[in-house]
Amino acid sequence: MGITAYIPFKSNTIATSDTTSAWGKAYNYFAMNQFAFLQRYHPRSNIESAFHMIKSKFGDYTRSKTDAACVNEILLKILSHNICCLIQEMFELGIEVHF
């Protein structure tokens, strides 16, 4: 399907001589091209962190019945999360906002 999984390996992972399996190829790419691997992995970890924050703050399910209402509810959760992050950074960085 042309999909490449970017799964970080643990620090105690030992290299094997098996370079033909998908796992062996993934480890070799991870070990030999760490900079390129981390460039692709970092956005994924940011997205997973954002999903975790949204689910822990607003719940991991939707209450709506129809598909359109579920999409709107999810979009509202994302918008609310972004507003919460902006307010938090405003207070942490001491930014004064004038409306």
MOPAC internal coordinates of N, CA, C and O (Angstrom, degrees):
PM7 1SCF
backbone

  N    0.0000 0     0.00 0     0.00 0    0    0    0
  C    1.4455 1     0.00 0     0.00 0    1    0    0
  C    1.5202 1   111.34 1     0.00 0    2    1    0
  O    1.2310 1   119.81 1   170.72 1    3    2    1
  N    1.3230 1   117.96 1    -9.28 1    3    2    1
  C    1.4495 1   121.00 1   178.57 1    5    3    2
  C    1.5175 1   114.08 1    82.62 1    6    5    3
  O    1.2310 1   120.00 1  -161.94 1    7    6    5
  N    1.3204 1   117.61 1    18.06 1    7    6    5
  C    1.4626 1   121.81 1  -178.70 1    9    7    6
  C    1.5165 1   108.89 1   -94.98 1   10    9    7
  O    1.2310 1   120.54 1   -43.85 1   11   10    9
  N    1.3267 1   116.57 1   136.15 1   11   10    9
  C    1.4543 1   121.65 1   176.57 1   13   11   10
  C    1.5147 1   108.58 1  -114.82 1   14   13   11
  O    1.2310 1   120.56 1   -56.44 1   15   14   13
  N    1.3223 1   116.54 1   123.56 1   15   14   13
  C    1.4633 1   121.31 1   178.95 1   17   15   14
  C    1.5286 1   109.02 1   -86.68 1   18   17   15
  O    1.2310 1   120.66 1   -49.31 1   19   18   17
  N    1.3195 1   116.34 1   130.69 1   19   18   17
  C    1.4645 1   121.70 1   176.73 1   21   19   18
  C    1.5207 1   107.50 1  -110.61 1   22   21   19
  O    1.2310 1   121.32 1   -90.88 1   23   22   21
  N    1.3190 1   115.08 1    89.12 1   23   22   21
  C    1.4575 1   122.11 1  -178.93 1   25   23   22
  C    1.5182 1   107.33 1  -113.52 1   26   25   23
  O    1.2310 1   119.55 1   -59.94 1   27   26   25
  N    1.3343 1   118.45 1   120.06 1   27   26   25
  C    1.4696 1   119.22 1  -178.81 1   29   27   26
  C    1.5262 1   110.70 1   -71.33 1   30   29   27
  O    1.2310 1   121.10 1   -34.41 1   31   30   29
  N    1.3060 1   115.51 1   145.59 1   31   30   29
  C    1.4549 1   121.17 1   179.23 1   33   31   30
  C    1.5195 1   109.85 1   -94.68 1   34   33   31
  O    1.2310 1   120.88 1   -27.47 1   35   34   33
  N    1.3269 1   115.93 1   152.53 1   35   34   33
  C    1.4546 1   120.97 1   178.18 1   37   35   34
  C    1.5196 1   109.43 1   -70.10 1   38   37   35
  O    1.2310 1   120.98 1   -19.78 1   39   38   37
  N    1.3272 1   115.73 1   160.22 1   39   38   37
  C    1.4555 1   120.30 1  -177.63 1   41   39   38
  C    1.5248 1   112.33 1   -68.25 1   42   41   39
  O    1.2310 1   119.53 1   158.05 1   43   42   41
  N    1.3309 1   118.50 1   -21.95 1   43   42   41
  C    1.4590 1   120.54 1  -179.10 1   45   43   42
  C    1.5300 1   112.82 1   -96.88 1   46   45   43
  O    1.2310 1   119.59 1  -165.80 1   47   46   45
  N    1.3339 1   118.38 1    14.20 1   47   46   45
  C    1.4524 1   121.88 1   178.60 1   49   47   46
  C    1.5238 1   109.45 1   -70.00 1   50   49   47
  O    1.2310 1   121.07 1   -45.95 1   51   50   49
  N    1.3298 1   115.56 1   134.05 1   51   50   49
  C    1.4568 1   121.14 1  -178.47 1   53   51   50
  C    1.5209 1   108.85 1  -105.65 1   54   53   51
  O    1.2310 1   120.86 1   -46.11 1   55   54   53
  N    1.3190 1   115.97 1   133.89 1   55   54   53
  C    1.4592 1   120.71 1   178.45 1   57   55   54
  C    1.5188 1   109.79 1   -70.32 1   58   57   55
  O    1.2310 1   120.80 1   -39.08 1   59   58   57
  N    1.3197 1   116.07 1   140.92 1   59   58   57
  C    1.4559 1   121.52 1   176.86 1   61   59   58
  C    1.5180 1   109.12 1  -114.09 1   62   61   59
  O    1.2310 1   120.78 1   -10.56 1   63   62   61
  N    1.2973 1   116.11 1   169.44 1   63   62   61
  C    1.4629 1   120.30 1   179.15 1   65   63   62
  C    1.5196 1   111.79 1   -82.12 1   66   65   63
  O    1.2310 1   120.13 1   174.82 1   67   66   65
  N    1.3255 1   117.36 1    -5.18 1   67   66   65
  C    1.4613 1   121.96 1  -179.88 1   69   67   66
  C    1.5223 1   109.82 1   -79.15 1   70   69   67
  O    1.2310 1   120.57 1   -81.12 1   71   70   69
  N    1.3203 1   116.51 1    98.88 1   71   70   69
  C    1.4669 1   120.35 1   179.17 1   73   71   70
  C    1.5190 1   111.81 1  -107.07 1   74   73   71
  O    1.2310 1   120.52 1  -173.35 1   75   74   73
  N    1.3325 1   116.61 1     6.65 1   75   74   73
  C    1.4615 1   119.30 1  -179.10 1   77   75   74
  C    1.5265 1   112.28 1   -95.31 1   78   77   75
  O    1.2310 1   119.93 1   155.20 1   79   78   77
  N    1.3247 1   117.75 1   -24.80 1   79   78   77
  C    1.4612 1   119.73 1  -179.90 1   81   79   78
  C    1.5323 1   110.25 1   -76.61 1   82   81   79
  O    1.2310 1   120.91 1   -17.68 1   83   82   81
  N    1.2906 1   115.87 1   162.32 1   83   82   81
  C    1.4657 1   120.51 1   179.37 1   85   83   82
  C    1.5267 1   110.48 1   -62.44 1   86   85   83
  O    1.2310 1   120.57 1   139.81 1   87   86   85
  N    1.3308 1   116.52 1   -40.19 1   87   86   85
  C    1.4599 1   120.52 1  -179.97 1   89   87   86
  C    1.5283 1   111.23 1   -65.60 1   90   89   87
  O    1.2310 1   120.34 1   138.24 1   91   90   89
  N    1.3336 1   116.95 1   -41.76 1   91   90   89
  C    1.4626 1   121.04 1   178.38 1   93   91   90
  C    1.5229 1   111.70 1   -64.63 1   94   93   91
  O    1.2310 1   120.39 1   138.17 1   95   94   93
  N    1.3290 1   116.85 1   -41.83 1   95   94   93
  C    1.4695 1   120.65 1   177.39 1   97   95   94
  C    1.5269 1   111.08 1   -63.63 1   98   97   95
  O    1.2310 1   120.84 1   139.36 1   99   98   97
  N    1.3412 1   115.99 1   -40.64 1   99   98   97
  C    1.4626 1   119.87 1  -179.82 1  101   99   98
  C    1.5244 1   110.67 1   -65.48 1  102  101   99
  O    1.2310 1   120.47 1   138.36 1  103  102  101
  N    1.3376 1   116.71 1   -41.64 1  103  102  101
  C    1.4692 1   118.78 1   179.06 1  105  103  102
  C    1.5255 1   111.25 1   -66.37 1  106  105  103
  O    1.2310 1   120.05 1   138.66 1  107  106  105
  N    1.3303 1   117.50 1   -41.34 1  107  106  105
  C    1.4652 1   119.56 1   178.54 1  109  107  106
  C    1.5249 1   111.24 1   -61.15 1  110  109  107
  O    1.2310 1   120.31 1   137.77 1  111  110  109
  N    1.3289 1   117.01 1   -42.23 1  111  110  109
  C    1.4626 1   119.95 1   177.67 1  113  111  110
  C    1.5303 1   110.50 1   -63.01 1  114  113  111
  O    1.2310 1   121.00 1   137.49 1  115  114  113
  N    1.3428 1   115.70 1   -42.51 1  115  114  113
  C    1.4610 1   120.49 1   178.79 1  117  115  114
  C    1.5305 1   111.23 1   -62.18 1  118  117  115
  O    1.2310 1   120.48 1   135.80 1  119  118  117
  N    1.3172 1   116.69 1   -44.20 1  119  118  117
  C    1.4649 1   120.88 1  -176.20 1  121  119  118
  C    1.5193 1   112.58 1   -72.93 1  122  121  119
  O    1.2310 1   119.92 1   142.42 1  123  122  121
  N    1.3337 1   117.76 1   -37.58 1  123  122  121
  C    1.4672 1   121.06 1  -174.57 1  125  123  122
  C    1.5283 1   113.88 1   -89.98 1  126  125  123
  O    1.2310 1   120.12 1   156.98 1  127  126  125
  N    1.3228 1   117.37 1   -23.02 1  127  126  125
  C    1.4735 1   121.09 1  -175.63 1  129  127  126
  C    1.5202 1   110.09 1  -130.39 1  130  129  127
  O    1.2310 1   119.82 1  -123.54 1  131  130  129
  N    1.3211 1   117.94 1    56.46 1  131  130  129
  C    1.4649 1   119.87 1  -174.54 1  133  131  130
  C    1.5249 1   112.80 1   -62.76 1  134  133  131
  O    1.2310 1   119.75 1   141.43 1  135  134  133
  N    1.3334 1   118.09 1   -38.57 1  135  134  133
  C    1.4611 1   120.15 1  -179.01 1  137  135  134
  C    1.5256 1   110.46 1   -63.22 1  138  137  135
  O    1.2310 1   120.08 1   132.47 1  139  138  137
  N    1.3277 1   117.45 1   -47.53 1  139  138  137
  C    1.4615 1   121.25 1   179.47 1  141  139  138
  C    1.5247 1   110.55 1   -65.71 1  142  141  139
  O    1.2310 1   120.24 1   140.71 1  143  142  141
  N    1.3427 1   117.14 1   -39.29 1  143  142  141
  C    1.4539 1   121.17 1   178.26 1  145  143  142
  C    1.5209 1   110.81 1   -60.83 1  146  145  143
  O    1.2310 1   120.16 1   132.48 1  147  146  145
  N    1.3284 1   117.30 1   -47.52 1  147  146  145
  C    1.4650 1   120.78 1  -177.35 1  149  147  146
  C    1.5242 1   111.71 1   -68.65 1  150  149  147
  O    1.2310 1   119.93 1   149.49 1  151  150  149
  N    1.3279 1   117.73 1   -30.51 1  151  150  149
  C    1.4672 1   119.81 1   175.64 1  153  151  150
  C    1.5256 1   110.89 1   -62.93 1  154  153  151
  O    1.2310 1   120.03 1   144.13 1  155  154  153
  N    1.3304 1   117.55 1   -35.87 1  155  154  153
  C    1.4545 1   121.00 1   179.25 1  157  155  154
  C    1.5282 1   111.60 1   -83.16 1  158  157  155
  O    1.2310 1   120.09 1   148.76 1  159  158  157
  N    1.3490 1   117.43 1   -31.24 1  159  158  157
  C    1.4542 1   120.91 1  -176.54 1  161  159  158
  C    1.5250 1   112.23 1   -78.16 1  162  161  159
  O    1.2310 1   119.66 1   145.83 1  163  162  161
  N    1.3238 1   118.26 1   -34.17 1  163  162  161
  C    1.4632 1   121.38 1  -173.90 1  165  163  162
  C    1.5342 1   113.02 1   -58.70 1  166  165  163
  O    1.2310 1   118.50 1   133.35 1  167  166  165
  N    1.3214 1   120.46 1   -46.65 1  167  166  165
  C    1.4762 1   118.62 1   177.20 1  169  167  166
  C    1.5295 1   112.62 1   -60.04 1  170  169  167
  O    1.2310 1   120.54 1   144.21 1  171  170  169
  N    1.3288 1   116.58 1   -35.79 1  171  170  169
  C    1.4612 1   120.10 1   178.03 1  173  171  170
  C    1.5222 1   110.87 1   -63.99 1  174  173  171
  O    1.2310 1   120.24 1   137.25 1  175  174  173
  N    1.3222 1   117.15 1   -42.75 1  175  174  173
  C    1.4637 1   119.54 1  -179.75 1  177  175  174
  C    1.5231 1   110.89 1   -68.23 1  178  177  175
  O    1.2310 1   120.01 1   146.31 1  179  178  177
  N    1.3343 1   117.58 1   -33.69 1  179  178  177
  C    1.4671 1   120.31 1   175.65 1  181  179  178
  C    1.5302 1   111.14 1   -64.02 1  182  181  179
  O    1.2310 1   120.38 1   137.72 1  183  182  181
  N    1.3150 1   116.89 1   -42.28 1  183  182  181
  C    1.4568 1   120.89 1   179.73 1  185  183  182
  C    1.5272 1   110.34 1   -65.28 1  186  185  183
  O    1.2310 1   120.55 1   137.02 1  187  186  185
  N    1.3321 1   116.55 1   -42.98 1  187  186  185
  C    1.4639 1   119.76 1   178.55 1  189  187  186
  C    1.5270 1   111.10 1   -62.63 1  190  189  187
  O    1.2310 1   119.97 1   142.23 1  191  190  189
  N    1.3318 1   117.66 1   -37.77 1  191  190  189
  C    1.4651 1   121.18 1   177.22 1  193  191  190
  C    1.5276 1   110.95 1   -64.47 1  194  193  191
  O    1.2310 1   120.99 1   137.05 1  195  194  193
  N    1.3355 1   115.71 1   -42.95 1  195  194  193
  C    1.4662 1   119.50 1   179.01 1  197  195  194
  C    1.5245 1   110.96 1   -64.10 1  198  197  195
  O    1.2310 1   119.90 1   136.78 1  199  198  197
  N    1.3359 1   117.80 1   -43.22 1  199  198  197
  C    1.4670 1   120.56 1   177.48 1  201  199  198
  C    1.5226 1   110.82 1   -60.38 1  202  201  199
  O    1.2310 1   120.42 1   137.61 1  203  202  201
  N    1.3284 1   116.79 1   -42.39 1  203  202  201
  C    1.4630 1   120.26 1   179.13 1  205  203  202
  C    1.5293 1   110.93 1   -62.78 1  206  205  203
  O    1.2310 1   120.28 1   137.25 1  207  206  205
  N    1.3338 1   117.07 1   -42.75 1  207  206  205
  C    1.4564 1   120.63 1   179.90 1  209  207  206
  C    1.5270 1   110.94 1   -63.52 1  210  209  207
  O    1.2310 1   120.47 1   136.74 1  211  210  209
  N    1.3197 1   116.71 1   -43.26 1  211  210  209
  C    1.4681 1   120.87 1  -179.50 1  213  211  210
  C    1.5264 1   110.72 1   -65.30 1  214  213  211
  O    1.2310 1   120.60 1   135.64 1  215  214  213
  N    1.3335 1   116.47 1   -44.36 1  215  214  213
  C    1.4642 1   119.61 1  -179.24 1  217  215  214
  C    1.5198 1   112.24 1   -66.82 1  218  217  215
  O    1.2310 1   120.20 1   142.40 1  219  218  217
  N    1.3351 1   117.22 1   -37.60 1  219  218  217
  C    1.4649 1   118.61 1  -179.19 1  221  219  218
  C    1.5224 1   111.63 1   -73.67 1  222  221  219
  O    1.2310 1   120.19 1   150.00 1  223  222  221
  N    1.3261 1   117.24 1   -30.00 1  223  222  221
  C    1.4621 1   120.61 1  -178.70 1  225  223  222
  C    1.5234 1   112.61 1   -83.08 1  226  225  223
  O    1.2310 1   120.00 1   139.60 1  227  226  225
  N    1.3314 1   117.61 1   -40.40 1  227  226  225
  C    1.4627 1   121.51 1  -172.11 1  229  227  226
  C    1.5259 1   114.12 1  -116.08 1  230  229  227
  O    1.2310 1   119.54 1  -177.94 1  231  230  229
  N    1.3168 1   118.49 1     2.06 1  231  230  229
  C    1.4573 1   121.33 1  -178.63 1  233  231  230
  C    1.5155 1   111.25 1    93.50 1  234  233  231
  O    1.2310 1   121.35 1   -23.32 1  235  234  233
  N    1.3314 1   115.03 1   156.68 1  235  234  233
  C    1.4645 1   119.07 1  -175.69 1  237  235  234
  C    1.5289 1   113.24 1  -104.33 1  238  237  235
  O    1.2310 1   120.16 1  -157.61 1  239  238  237
  N    1.3123 1   117.30 1    22.39 1  239  238  237
  C    1.4540 1   120.86 1   177.65 1  241  239  238
  C    1.5175 1   109.03 1  -140.76 1  242  241  239
  O    1.2310 1   121.25 1   -15.25 1  243  242  241
  N    1.3210 1   115.21 1   164.75 1  243  242  241
  C    1.4607 1   119.91 1   176.52 1  245  243  242
  C    1.5244 1   108.60 1  -110.66 1  246  245  243
  O    1.2310 1   120.92 1   -30.84 1  247  246  245
  N    1.2965 1   115.85 1   149.16 1  247  246  245
  C    1.4603 1   121.26 1  -178.88 1  249  247  246
  C    1.5336 1   112.16 1   -96.72 1  250  249  247
  O    1.2310 1   120.63 1   171.20 1  251  250  249
  N    1.3053 1   116.41 1    -8.80 1  251  250  249
  C    1.4681 1   120.47 1  -176.18 1  253  251  250
  C    1.5168 1   111.42 1   -75.23 1  254  253  251
  O    1.2310 1   121.25 1   -23.20 1  255  254  253
  N    1.3078 1   115.21 1   156.80 1  255  254  253
  C    1.4702 1   121.22 1  -177.74 1  257  255  254
  C    1.5266 1   112.60 1   -95.48 1  258  257  255
  O    1.2310 1   119.87 1   134.66 1  259  258  257
  N    1.3238 1   117.85 1   -45.34 1  259  258  257
  C    1.4599 1   120.24 1  -175.87 1  261  259  258
  C    1.5306 1   110.78 1   -88.21 1  262  261  259
  O    1.2310 1   121.39 1   -19.98 1  263  262  261
  N    1.3281 1   114.94 1   160.02 1  263  262  261
  C    1.4662 1   120.23 1  -179.15 1  265  263  262
  C    1.5291 1   111.73 1   -62.73 1  266  265  263
  O    1.2310 1   120.48 1   136.76 1  267  266  265
  N    1.3268 1   116.68 1   -43.24 1  267  266  265
  C    1.4662 1   120.17 1  -179.35 1  269  267  266
  C    1.5236 1   110.89 1   -63.65 1  270  269  267
  O    1.2310 1   120.60 1   139.98 1  271  270  269
  N    1.3229 1   116.47 1   -40.02 1  271  270  269
  C    1.4692 1   119.76 1   178.94 1  273  271  270
  C    1.5222 1   111.12 1   -67.82 1  274  273  271
  O    1.2310 1   119.71 1   144.63 1  275  274  273
  N    1.3385 1   118.16 1   -35.37 1  275  274  273
  C    1.4703 1   121.47 1   177.07 1  277  275  274
  C    1.5220 1   110.78 1   -64.93 1  278  277  275
  O    1.2310 1   120.64 1   137.00 1  279  278  277
  N    1.3256 1   116.39 1   -43.00 1  279  278  277
  C    1.4674 1   120.21 1   178.32 1  281  279  278
  C    1.5283 1   110.13 1   -61.92 1  282  281  279
  O    1.2310 1   120.66 1   134.96 1  283  282  281
  N    1.3257 1   116.35 1   -45.04 1  283  282  281
  C    1.4683 1   120.29 1   178.93 1  285  283  282
  C    1.5222 1   111.50 1   -62.55 1  286  285  283
  O    1.2310 1   120.15 1   141.01 1  287  286  285
  N    1.3249 1   117.33 1   -38.99 1  287  286  285
  C    1.4612 1   120.78 1   179.20 1  289  287  286
  C    1.5270 1   111.04 1   -65.64 1  290  289  287
  O    1.2310 1   120.21 1   138.67 1  291  290  289
  N    1.3265 1   117.20 1   -41.33 1  291  290  289
  C    1.4673 1   121.09 1   178.39 1  293  291  290
  C    1.5260 1   110.28 1   -65.58 1  294  293  291
  O    1.2310 1   120.50 1   137.14 1  295  294  293
  N    1.3281 1   116.65 1   -42.86 1  295  294  293
  C    1.4660 1   119.93 1   178.32 1  297  295  294
  C    1.5308 1   111.17 1   -62.80 1  298  297  295
  O    1.2310 1   120.42 1   142.61 1  299  298  297
  N    1.3154 1   116.79 1   -37.39 1  299  298  297
  C    1.4602 1   120.88 1   177.58 1  301  299  298
  C    1.5265 1   111.01 1   -66.36 1  302  301  299
  O    1.2310 1   120.35 1   141.19 1  303  302  301
  N    1.3297 1   116.93 1   -38.81 1  303  302  301
  C    1.4647 1   120.05 1   176.34 1  305  303  302
  C    1.5262 1   111.01 1   -62.19 1  306  305  303
  O    1.2310 1   120.30 1   138.53 1  307  306  305
  N    1.3294 1   117.02 1   -41.47 1  307  306  305
  C    1.4658 1   120.83 1   179.12 1  309  307  306
  C    1.5190 1   110.45 1   -65.73 1  310  309  307
  O    1.2310 1   120.27 1   135.97 1  311  310  309
  N    1.3267 1   117.09 1   -44.03 1  311  310  309
  C    1.4663 1   120.73 1   178.06 1  313  311  310
  C    1.5215 1   111.02 1   -62.32 1  314  313  311
  O    1.2310 1   120.14 1   137.05 1  315  314  313
  N    1.3216 1   117.33 1   -42.95 1  315  314  313
  C    1.4689 1   120.88 1   178.71 1  317  315  314
  C    1.5190 1   111.34 1   -64.07 1  318  317  315
  O    1.2310 1   120.43 1   141.39 1  319  318  317
  N    1.3216 1   116.78 1   -38.61 1  319  318  317
  C    1.4724 1   120.72 1   177.35 1  321  319  318
  C    1.5284 1   110.56 1   -62.83 1  322  321  319
  O    1.2310 1   120.51 1   135.81 1  323  322  321
  N    1.3369 1   116.64 1   -44.19 1  323  322  321
  C    1.4674 1   119.90 1   179.68 1  325  323  322
  C    1.5272 1   111.21 1   -63.37 1  326  325  323
  O    1.2310 1   120.05 1   140.40 1  327  326  325
  N    1.3132 1   117.51 1   -39.60 1  327  326  325
  C    1.4692 1   120.61 1   177.80 1  329  327  326
  C    1.5232 1   110.43 1   -64.59 1  330  329  327
  O    1.2310 1   120.44 1   137.42 1  331  330  329
  N    1.3361 1   116.77 1   -42.58 1  331  330  329
  C    1.4772 1   120.29 1   177.52 1  333  331  330
  C    1.5245 1   111.08 1   -60.62 1  334  333  331
  O    1.2310 1   120.18 1   138.71 1  335  334  333
  N    1.3303 1   117.25 1   -41.29 1  335  334  333
  C    1.4703 1   120.58 1   178.46 1  337  335  334
  C    1.5272 1   111.18 1   -64.73 1  338  337  335
  O    1.2310 1   120.18 1   139.30 1  339  338  337
  N    1.3293 1   117.27 1   -40.70 1  339  338  337
  C    1.4610 1   120.56 1   178.20 1  341  339  338
  C    1.5254 1   111.41 1   -63.34 1  342  341  339
  O    1.2310 1   120.11 1   136.97 1  343  342  341
  N    1.3145 1   117.40 1   -43.03 1  343  342  341
  C    1.4669 1   121.30 1   179.21 1  345  343  342
  C    1.5215 1   110.49 1   -64.68 1  346  345  343
  O    1.2310 1   120.43 1   137.84 1  347  346  345
  N    1.3313 1   116.79 1   -42.16 1  347  346  345
  C    1.4639 1   120.57 1   179.35 1  349  347  346
  C    1.5281 1   110.81 1   -62.04 1  350  349  347
  O    1.2310 1   120.03 1   133.87 1  351  350  349
  N    1.3198 1   117.56 1   -46.13 1  351  350  349
  C    1.4674 1   120.78 1  -179.74 1  353  351  350
  C    1.5247 1   110.89 1   -67.65 1  354  353  351
  O    1.2310 1   120.23 1   147.06 1  355  354  353
  N    1.3258 1   117.16 1   -32.94 1  355  354  353
  C    1.4566 1   120.60 1   177.85 1  357  355  354
  C    1.5262 1   110.06 1   -60.18 1  358  357  355
  O    1.2310 1   120.04 1   136.54 1  359  358  357
  N    1.3250 1   117.52 1   -43.46 1  359  358  357
  C    1.4597 1   121.15 1   179.48 1  361  359  358
  C    1.5246 1   112.10 1   -75.44 1  362  361  359
  O    1.2310 1   119.84 1   141.43 1  363  362  361
  N    1.3312 1   117.90 1   -38.57 1  363  362  361
  C    1.4632 1   120.42 1  -178.81 1  365  363  362
  C    1.5180 1   112.09 1   -67.47 1  366  365  363
  O    1.2310 1   120.09 1   141.20 1  367  366  365
  N    1.3307 1   117.44 1   -38.80 1  367  366  365
  C    1.4572 1   121.11 1  -177.37 1  369  367  366
  C    1.5204 1   112.70 1   -92.36 1  370  369  367
  O    1.2310 1   119.88 1   175.17 1  371  370  369
  N    1.3087 1   117.84 1    -4.83 1  371  370  369
  C    1.4557 1   121.14 1   178.32 1  373  371  370
  C    1.5157 1   113.82 1    70.17 1  374  373  371
  O    1.2310 1   120.50 1  -145.69 1  375  374  373
  N    1.3074 1   116.65 1    34.31 1  375  374  373
  C    1.4615 1   120.92 1  -179.51 1  377  375  374
  C    1.5238 1   108.39 1   -84.16 1  378  377  375
  O    1.2310 1   120.73 1   -52.89 1  379  378  377
  N    1.3221 1   116.21 1   127.11 1  379  378  377
  C    1.4625 1   120.76 1   177.94 1  381  379  378
  C    1.5232 1   109.00 1   -91.01 1  382  381  379
  O    1.2310 1   120.93 1   -51.78 1  383  382  381
  N    1.3158 1   115.82 1   128.22 1  383  382  381
  C    1.4514 1   121.19 1  -178.81 1  385  383  382
  C    1.5245 1   108.23 1  -111.94 1  386  385  383
  O    1.2310 1   120.65 1   -49.73 1  387  386  385
  N    1.3177 1   116.37 1   130.27 1  387  386  385
  C    1.4573 1   121.66 1   178.61 1  389  387  386
  C    1.5201 1   108.45 1  -115.38 1  390  389  387
  O    1.2310 1   121.14 1   -59.96 1  391  390  389
  N    1.3285 1   115.42 1   120.04 1  391  390  389
  C    1.4709 1   119.86 1   179.55 1  393  391  390
  C    1.5014 1   109.85 1  -100.37 1  394  393  391
  O    1.2310 1   120.10 1   180.00 1  395  394  393

